[in-house]
Amino acid sequence: MKYLMFVCSDPEPDTDKTDEPDIEVWVAENDAAGRRVRGAVLAPPSAATTVRVRNGELLVTDGPFAETKEVIVGFDLLECADLDEAIAVARAHPMARDGRLEIRPFADFEQ
């Protein structure tokens, strides 16, 4: 099952830096196991462009639409047997301590 894992910043990171995981090790292990299909770091929110259409009119705004302290800083596309495996993969990601990870399954419109 495919999951998109949003990697987000968090204004309240974990203060315990003991045994903090290494991102390069996490990537290598999950790539080798076939659990990480793709991933990337995103440009900062200041590089975002927001696109909306209202009453037929195109509205383009520089920057993110939502103003929050948390921002999406990257993503990983995961291939896992189930949500429990996806959670285990996310738990080992360094940003589980310094940020937050949101896991979403891809919608299955054929059901």
Secondary structure as UniProt FT lines:
FT   STRAND          2..9
FT   TURN            18..19
FT   HELIX           23..32
FT   TURN            33..34
FT   STRAND          36..41
FT   HELIX           45..47
FT   STRAND          49..54
FT   TURN            55..56
FT   STRAND          57..62
FT   STRAND          72..79
FT   HELIX           83..91
FT   HELIX           95..98
FT   STRAND          99..105
FT   TURN            109..110
//
